[in-house]
Amino acid sequence: MPDLSAFFASGHAADLVLVVLAAEALLLLRAGRSAIDVALLLLPGACMMLALRAALVGAPWPWIALALAASFPVHLADLIRRGRGR
């Protein structure tokens, strides 16, 4: 059985999710979605994954807070953009 505690403690679990997000971005772009739509859709999650990775590897708390704080304005921009599309 693989050592999952080491996988998570090293931050590689968050890295894996970031790779999946990047693959999703490429698929959405190839499907014809605009780059700004894809960025606004996926960047909040990517910022939260960066915060998770920082927490898992023991980074100082300001780096974790910065990544979490960065996700919020991008999420708001996505909500505003979607609201205008209705």
C-alpha positions in Angstrom: 0.0 0.0 0.0 1.4 3.4 -0.9 2.3 5.9 1.8 -0.5 8.5 1.4 0.6 10.5 4.4 3.9 11.3 2.7 2.0 12.1 -0.5 -0.1 14.7 1.3 2.7 16.0 3.5 4.9 16.7 0.5 2.2 18.8 -1.1 2.0 16.5 -4.1 -1.8 16.0 -3.6 -2.3 19.7 -4.2 0.1 19.5 -7.2 -2.0 16.7 -8.7 -5.2 18.8 -8.4 -3.4 21.7 -10.0 -2.4 19.5 -12.9 -6.1 18.4 -13.3 -7.2 22.1 -13.2 -4.6 22.9 -16.0 -5.9 20.0 -18.1 -9.5 21.2 -17.6 -8.4 24.7 -18.7 -6.9 23.3 -21.9 -10.0 21.2 -22.6 -12.3 24.2 -22.0 -10.1 26.4 -24.3 -10.1 23.8 -27.0 -13.9 23.6 -26.7 -14.2 27.3 -27.6 -14.5 29.0 -24.2 -12.8 32.3 -24.0 -9.5 32.6 -22.0 -11.0 35.1 -19.6 -14.0 32.8 -18.9 -11.7 29.9 -18.2 -9.4 32.0 -16.0 -12.3 33.4 -13.9 -13.8 29.9 -13.6 -10.6 28.1 -12.5 -8.4 30.6 -10.8 -10.2 30.7 -7.5 -9.8 26.9 -7.1 -6.2 27.1 -8.2 -5.5 29.8 -5.6 -7.1 27.6 -2.9 -5.0 24.7 -4.0 -1.9 26.8 -3.7 -3.0 27.8 -0.2 -3.5 24.1 0.6 -0.1 23.2 -0.7 1.5 26.0 1.3 -0.2 24.7 4.4 0.8 21.1 3.8 4.5 21.9 3.4 4.6 24.2 6.4 4.9 27.6 4.7 4.5 30.7 6.8 0.9 31.8 7.4 1.1 35.0 5.3 1.7 32.9 2.1 -1.4 30.8 3.0 -3.5 33.9 3.7 -2.3 35.6 0.5 -3.3 32.7 -1.7 -6.7 32.4 0.0 -7.3 36.1 -0.2 -6.4 36.1 -3.9 -9.1 33.6 -4.6 -11.9 35.9 -3.4 -11.7 38.8 -5.8 -11.3 36.5 -8.8 -14.4 34.6 -7.6 -16.4 37.8 -7.3 -15.3 38.8 -10.8 -16.5 35.5 -12.1 -19.9 36.0 -10.4 -20.2 39.5 -11.7 -19.3 38.4 -15.3 -21.8 35.5 -15.1 -24.5 37.8 -13.8 -24.1 40.2 -16.7 -24.5 37.3 -19.1 -28.1 36.6 -18.0 
